[in-house]
């Protein structure tokens, strides 16, 4: 077990340091992708003709192998974390943009009309009405993007020990220590599961009107359409 956590000195980090580095390289691109996806998705909602080309471009960019991105970027950003994080940020858009667009489009028109009648401008309506109602769809997209990003960080080992936990895979081959490979795989998987669970908790906290699990029984009105927009709109007015 001691050899499992005995990290070679050439990685310049202990086990906890590699975890922190891995989370930084994985989560910052997700945050940057979300900040880019929010206004881009709103443009796609307002200009419906824009959504197909945006979706096409993000899909094509996602299809480009990360190694090809590294080759292009390395002349400008060098063998740094930034070279790893830029492609990961671009990859998140193919998940986050459709998730936000679908979530915002799911807001009932009567809710938007009520918000407009109460004096909400387009920006305020988007931030205080549409986005809160779209939280479940956005969190679903974030879950996929986060788990994918945590997995892809390991590819950074190809550009000079920039893969965080993925660097253990390289050292496992150099030093003939398979326990380092197991360390990399198991720790990365545990981080992905933990991040996914935390996002589910965030979704539950942000959407108290949604059921947190399967109901034990069904009422006579179970077939009626839920109205989550009402509490969200009330909270926006407060």
C-alpha positions in Angstrom: 0.0 0.0 0.0 2.9 2.4 0.7 4.1 2.0 -2.9 0.6 2.8 -4.1 1.0 6.4 -2.6 4.8 6.6 -3.2 4.8 9.2 -6.0 8.1 9.5 -8.0 10.0 12.7 -7.3 10.1 13.7 -11.0 6.4 14.6 -10.8 7.2 17.3 -8.3 3.9 16.7 -6.4 2.7 14.2 -3.7 -0.5 12.3 -4.1 -2.7 15.1 -2.7 -0.9 17.7 -4.8 -1.7 15.7 -8.0 -5.3 15.6 -7.0 -5.4 19.3 -6.5 -3.7 19.9 -9.8 -6.1 17.5 -11.6 -9.1 19.2 -10.2 -7.8 22.6 -11.2 -7.1 21.5 -14.7 -10.5 19.8 -15.0 -12.8 22.2 -13.3 -11.5 25.6 -14.5 -12.3 24.6 -18.2 -15.8 23.6 -17.1 -16.3 27.0 -15.4 -14.9 28.8 -18.4 -17.1 26.8 -20.8 -20.2 27.6 -18.7 -19.4 31.3 -18.9 -19.0 31.1 -22.7 -22.1 28.9 -23.1 -24.5 31.1 -21.2 -24.5 34.1 -23.6 -24.0 31.9 -26.6 -27.0 29.8 -25.7 -29.1 32.9 -25.2 -28.2 34.1 -28.7 -29.3 30.8 -30.0 -32.6 31.0 -28.2 -33.3 34.5 -29.5 -31.9 33.8 -33.0 -33.2 30.3 -33.8 -31.3 30.3 -37.2 -28.0 30.6 -35.3 -28.4 27.4 -33.3 -27.8 24.8 -36.0 -24.4 26.4 -37.2 -23.3 26.8 -33.6 -24.1 23.2 -32.8 -22.3 22.1 -35.9 -19.2 24.1 -35.1 -19.0 22.9 -31.5 -19.5 19.3 -32.7 -16.7 19.6 -35.2 -14.4 21.1 -32.6 -15.2 18.3 -30.2 -14.3 15.8 -32.9 -10.7 17.2 -33.1 -8.4 15.0 -31.0 -6.9 16.7 -28.0 -3.4 15.8 -29.2 -4.0 17.8 -32.4 -5.1 20.8 -30.3 -1.9 20.5 -28.2 0.3 20.5 -31.3 -1.4 23.7 -32.5 -1.3 25.5 -29.1 2.1 24.4 -27.9 3.9 27.0 -30.0 1.8 29.8 -28.4 1.2 28.6 -24.8 4.1 26.2 -24.4 4.1 23.0 -22.3 1.8 24.5 -19.6 -1.6 23.9 -18.0 -3.2 26.4 -20.3 -2.4 24.2 -23.3 -4.4 21.4 -21.7 -7.3 23.6 -20.4 -8.1 25.4 -23.7 -9.1 22.3 -25.5 -11.1 21.1 -22.5 -13.0 24.4 -22.4 -13.9 24.0 -26.1 -15.0 20.4 -25.6 -17.5 21.5 -22.9 -19.4 23.7 -25.3 -20.8 20.7 -27.3 -22.6 19.6 -24.1 -23.4 22.9 -22.3 -24.8 24.9 -25.2 -27.5 22.4 -26.1 -28.3 21.8 -22.4 -28.9 25.5 -21.8 -30.8 26.1 -25.0 -33.1 23.2 -24.3 -33.6 24.3 -20.7 -34.4 27.9 -21.6 -36.7 26.8 -24.4 -38.7 24.6 -21.9 -39.8 27.7 -20.0 -43.6 28.1 -20.5 -44.6 31.1 -22.6 -47.2 32.1 -20.0 -44.4 32.4 -17.5 -42.4 34.7 -19.8 -45.5 36.7 -20.5 -46.1 37.1 -16.8 -42.6 38.2 -16.2 -42.8 40.8 -19.0 -46.1 42.1 -17.6 -44.3 42.6 -14.3 -41.7 44.8 -15.9 -38.9 42.3 -16.4 -36.6 43.3 -19.3 -34.9 40.7 -21.5 -31.7 40.4 -19.4 -33.5 40.3 -16.0 -36.0 37.8 -17.4 -33.2 35.6 -18.6 -31.2 35.8 -15.4 -34.1 35.6 -12.8 -36.7 33.6 -14.6 -35.4 31.5 -17.5 -32.1 30.3 -16.0 -33.6 29.3 -12.6 -36.2 27.1 -14.4 -33.5 25.7 -16.7 -31.3 24.7 -13.8 -32.1 20.9 -14.0 -31.1 20.9 -17.7 -28.0 23.0 -17.1 -26.8 20.8 -14.1 -27.4 17.7 -16.3 -25.0 19.2 -18.9 -22.5 20.2 -16.2 -22.4 16.6 -14.9 -21.5 15.2 -18.3 -19.0 18.0 -19.0 -17.3 17.7 -15.6 -16.9 13.9 -15.7 -15.6 14.1 -19.3 -13.1 16.9 -18.3 -11.8 15.0 -15.3 -11.2 12.0 -17.6 -9.5 14.0 -20.4 -7.0 15.9 -18.2 -4.8 12.7 -18.2 -4.1 13.2 -21.8 -1.9 16.2 -20.8 0.8 13.7 -19.8 1.8 13.8 -23.5 3.1 17.4 -23.3 5.5 17.3 -20.5 3.9 16.1 -17.2 0.8 18.3 -17.6 -1.7 15.5 -17.1 -1.8 15.7 -13.2 -2.9 12.2 -12.2 -2.4 11.0 -15.8 1.3 11.5 -15.3 1.3 8.4 -13.1 0.4 6.4 -16.2 3.6 7.5 -17.8 5.8 6.9 -14.7 4.1 3.4 -14.3 5.7 2.4 -17.6 9.1 4.1 -17.0 9.6 2.6 -13.5 7.7 -0.6 -14.1 5.3 0.1 -11.3 1.8 -0.9 -12.2 0.4 0.3 -8.9 0.9 3.9 -10.1 -1.4 3.2 -13.1 -4.0 1.8 -10.7 -3.6 4.9 -8.5 -4.2 7.1 -11.5 -7.3 5.2 -12.7 -8.9 4.7 -9.4 -8.3 8.2 -8.1 -9.6 9.8 -11.3 -12.7 7.6 -11.2 -13.3 8.5 -7.6 -13.0 12.3 -8.3 -15.5 11.9 -11.2 -18.0 10.1 -9.0 -17.6 12.7 -6.2 -18.0 15.6 -8.6 -21.1 14.1 -10.1 -22.6 13.5 -6.6 -21.9 17.1 -5.6 -23.6 18.4 -8.7 -26.7 16.3 -7.9 -26.7 17.9 -4.4 -26.4 21.3 -6.0 -29.4 20.6 -8.3 -31.5 19.4 -5.3 -30.6 22.6 -3.4 -31.3 24.9 -6.3 -34.6 23.3 -7.3 -36.5 22.5 -4.1 -39.8 22.2 -6.1 -38.5 19.2 -8.0 -38.8 15.7 -6.4 -35.4 14.4 -5.2 -36.3 10.8 -5.8 -39.1 8.5 -6.9 -42.4 9.1 -5.1 -43.8 6.4 -2.9 -47.3 6.9 -4.2 -49.2 8.7 -6.9 -52.0 11.1 -6.2 -55.1 11.4 -8.3 -53.7 14.5 -9.9 -50.4 12.8 -10.7 -51.1 13.3 -14.4 -51.4 17.0 -14.1 -48.6 19.1 -15.5 -46.2 20.5 -12.8 -45.7 24.2 -12.6 -42.2 24.8 -11.4 -42.2 28.2 -13.0 -44.4 29.7 -10.3 -42.0 29.5 -7.3 -39.1 30.5 -9.5 -41.0 33.6 -10.7 -42.0 34.4 -7.1 -38.4 34.2 -5.9 -37.3 36.5 -8.8 -39.7 39.1 -7.7 -38.6 39.1 -4.0 
